[in-house]
């Protein structure tokens, strides 16, 4: 498997991360996951913008953005994934610092690690829908930054898997925030309702696309705080992410949504989303 | 520099962490820092107990605890630190998982990394005291676990350094929690007051020692919620940690404490703490 590490394309076996890398010791890094629909990275610029934003918020001084896209295409080619539905993973950490201490020097050399991987569509989940659980959102208060300090996401997702559900929808102070790996939106009387951008949710790329698609399709969109107690009153619940695209929730916290049948807005958005990446790829 | 990595004592240069180590990609690990006062690790059992507790809370299935102490002494010896004030760093992450995904398999092989390092006493800070800033505590709600997902601690500490203060004291919902690397306690009329153990603070080893010392010395100890607004009414403010031992705060949020003179309880506790590790070491 060919990967990119600090300026070079290498076999994965030859990547040697230092134990003093601040991602390893502090979770001090950011990342992005980008979909490759043959033969194009989808919404590349949006992901790059968010990567830049995450780096800026953490004061990680990486600047070689101009090279990333061509490296990712080279990784696709070298790994023979040209015609495969895939993902790219980009991680940039603050770099190696020795001796270990919490605060960091200005102008550190960031550690850059990127790989691509065959990653099939989540077709069955998109078609039939998934179950979701509910949990209190106990993360820190800068969930707008896509960092590698992901332990709360890991632990909630683990409980999801153990409990036989696909995703956990979080709530904080009585209001819905997002899922462990997805943004969440709700449909009621042909209106799409989703929590507003804030420090409590990730500005999802798919979330942005879906909001734009709704405007094009004449579906009213409302970004507002959503009370946990409203959860039972929606016609549809949708999970959004780069790899999930648009996945319907058919059971939330044990309560059945629309007789377990993915709704019409879900189907419409799934189709339009697909048209979009088909138009932008080959 | 000789370090320990996954069963072997190696030169640091030969340690090669996988980019798929979950500490690197998810901050999915725990750690401890233990003081070596020649020629003994101080409160080793307390640190080991906390390490076990952290691992259990994250469901990391590490069991080879019995070997750690002898490995640390071997590292001290091989690095010629026998007579040097030093620290040991122990990090255990969940291990390497490929392909990347949030949830984890049962029974993964943890990644173990340990090193020792000469680490002088913070004598000047202990003697003259330090300035502390105040910030809202925006961390997640499981601060009782000593994890490597340390980004909020890193960012607050960085602001401390930029602002010329040594530590940030955090407050959440109007109540004092702790510092970015220390527990905090307060003295008022010969009473030591400190926030109670909860999911919002780390159960500090030094905190525990100081509470026991107070009982021995006849100083009343009270573990209770402390309002931010109480901050100006204390006689002394103390920072506690393994490397800080007992450090007096002489200025908090720009307000001068006791004319910048470390107080009598601080001096008493510093002396008793020193007696304790002197008695337990050589």
Contacts between the chains, C-beta under 8 A, distances in Angstrom:
chain1	res1	chain2	res2	distance
A	3	B	19	7.3
A	5	B	19	7.1
A	12	B	19	7.5
A	15	B	18	7.5
A	15	B	19	5.1
A	16	B	16	3.7
A	16	B	17	7.2
A	17	B	16	7.2
A	17	B	17	3.9
A	17	B	18	6.9
A	17	B	19	5.5
A	17	B	21	7.1
A	17	B	24	5.7
A	18	B	15	7.5
A	18	B	17	6.9
A	19	B	3	7.3
A	19	B	5	7.1
A	19	B	12	7.5
A	19	B	15	5.1
A	19	B	17	5.5
A	19	B	91	7.7
A	19	B	113	4.9
A	19	B	115	7.9
A	21	B	17	7.1
A	21	B	24	6.8
A	22	B	154	7.9
A	23	B	23	7.7
A	23	B	24	5.0
A	23	B	25	7.6
A	23	B	27	7.9
A	24	B	17	5.7
A	24	B	21	6.8
A	24	B	23	5.0
A	24	B	24	4.9
A	24	B	91	7.9
A	24	B	93	7.7
A	24	B	148	7.5
A	25	B	23	7.6
A	25	B	31	7.7
A	25	B	91	6.8
A	25	B	148	6.0
A	25	B	150	7.7
A	26	B	27	7.6
A	26	B	148	6.4
A	26	B	150	4.4
A	26	B	151	6.6
A	26	B	153	7.9
A	26	B	154	5.4
A	27	B	23	7.9
A	27	B	26	7.6
A	27	B	27	2.8
A	27	B	148	5.8
A	27	B	149	4.3
A	27	B	150	6.0
A	27	B	151	5.3
A	28	B	150	7.3
A	28	B	151	6.0
A	28	B	154	5.7
A	31	B	25	7.6
A	58	B	151	7.5
A	58	B	155	7.3
A	59	B	158	7.5
A	89	B	100	6.5
A	91	B	19	7.7
A	91	B	24	7.9
A	91	B	25	6.8
A	93	B	24	7.7
A	99	B	117	6.0
A	100	B	89	6.5
A	100	B	117	8.0
A	102	B	150	7.0
A	102	B	153	5.9
A	102	B	154	5.2
A	102	B	157	4.1
A	102	B	158	7.7
A	102	B	180	6.6
A	102	B	181	6.3
A	103	B	154	7.1
A	103	B	157	4.8
A	103	B	158	4.8
A	103	B	160	7.5
A	103	B	161	4.6
A	104	B	154	7.1
A	104	B	158	6.3
A	113	B	19	4.9
A	115	B	19	7.9
A	117	B	99	6.0
A	117	B	100	8.0
A	138	B	140	5.3
A	138	B	141	3.9
A	138	B	142	6.5
A	139	B	140	5.2
A	140	B	138	5.3
A	140	B	139	5.2
A	140	B	140	5.0
A	140	B	151	7.5
A	140	B	152	5.2
A	141	B	138	3.8
A	142	B	138	6.5
A	142	B	152	7.6
A	147	B	151	5.6
A	148	B	24	7.5
A	148	B	25	6.0
A	148	B	26	6.4
A	148	B	27	5.8
A	149	B	27	4.3
A	149	B	149	3.9
A	149	B	150	7.1
A	149	B	151	4.2
A	149	B	152	7.9
A	150	B	25	7.7
A	150	B	26	4.4
A	150	B	27	5.9
A	150	B	28	7.3
A	150	B	102	7.1
A	150	B	149	7.1
A	151	B	26	6.6
A	151	B	27	5.3
A	151	B	28	6.0
A	151	B	58	7.5
A	151	B	140	7.6
A	151	B	147	5.6
A	151	B	149	4.2
A	152	B	140	5.2
A	152	B	142	7.6
A	152	B	149	7.9
A	153	B	26	7.9
A	153	B	102	5.9
A	154	B	22	7.9
A	154	B	26	5.4
A	154	B	28	5.7
A	154	B	102	5.2
A	154	B	103	7.1
A	154	B	104	7.1
A	155	B	58	7.3
A	157	B	102	4.1
A	157	B	103	4.8
A	158	B	59	7.5
A	158	B	102	7.6
A	158	B	103	4.8
A	158	B	104	6.3
A	160	B	103	7.5
A	161	B	103	4.6
A	180	B	102	6.6
A	181	B	102	6.3
